[in-house]
Amino acid sequence: MIPFTFLPTLNATLNAITTVLLASGYFFIRRRNIAAHKFCMLSALSTSVLFLISYLTYLISPTIFKSALNPSPAKGRSGSFILPFSFPIRFLPSRLFLW
């Protein structure tokens, strides 16, 4: 069985590369450099497709199923204490504008 523990790092790297390519493409189109813009956009599309493949592979990998079937007792509970205190901070500003 292949461990897929490297995939989150790969996903973050692919997203960062895509961000740089999109920003570069915007820069090139503002400078009217169509060829460089086209190259950046196609490269960004390619890295996005690679990210999608990598992300889906990570989601359906057997390591995910093992951890979902046998979770550790502390997993997922670290933020449950803070959530009730953060709710008014997130909820009230939206209610103030609806009155």
N, C-alpha and C positions, 0 to 999 in steps of 0.2 A: 504494500500500500504506500502511495506517495504522500508525504506530508505536505500540506498546502499552507504551512504557516508563513511562508514568504509572500503570499498573495496580497495581504493588506498593504504591505510596503510597496509592492509593485503597483497596486491600484493607486495609491497616493502619488507615486512617481509619475504614472501615466497621466493622472489628472493635472499635476503641476506642469508637465510638458505641454499638455493641451492648452492650458491657460497661457503659457508663454507664446505658443504658436498663434493663438487667437489674438493676443495683444500685438504680436508682431504683424500679423495680417492686417489688423486695423491701422497700424502705423504705416504699412506699405501702401494701403489703399488711399490714405490721406495724402501720401506723397505721389500718387498717381503711378506707382510702380505695379502694374497689373500682373506681370509674370511672378514677381516675388509674393504678391498677395495670393495668387492662385496656388503657388507652392505651399505657402503656410496654411491655407484653408484645407487643401487636400491632405497635408500632413496631420493637421488637427483632427480631421475626419478619421484618418487611419489610426491615430492613437486613441481616439474615442471608441472605435470598434474593438481595438485590442483591450481597452479597459472593460468594455462590456463582456467580452469573452472571459477575461480574467475574473471579473466580479461574479458572473454566473457560475463559473467553475468553482469559485470559493463557496458560493451559496449551496451548491448541490454536492459538495465534497463530503465524504463519509465522516470526517472529523466534526463537521457541524452536527450531523445526526447523532453522533455519540455524545457530544456535550449537551444536546437538547434532551436526550433521553436520560442522561445521568448528570444533572447539573450539581454543582457544588452548593452547599447551603448558603454561602455568602454571595453567590453570584446574582447580580441584578438588584441587590438590596441596598447598595450604598447610597443611591440617590433618593430612596423612598422617604427618608427622614426630612430631607430638604424640600421636597415637593410641596407639602402643605404650606410652608412658609413662603415659597416663591409664587404661589398661586395668586395672592392678591396683587403682587407687583406686576404680574403679567395680565391679570384680568381687569383690574380697575381702570387703567387708562383707556381701554377700549370702551368701557361703559360710560365714561365721562363725556365722550364725544357723541354718544347716541342720545343723550338727553336733549 
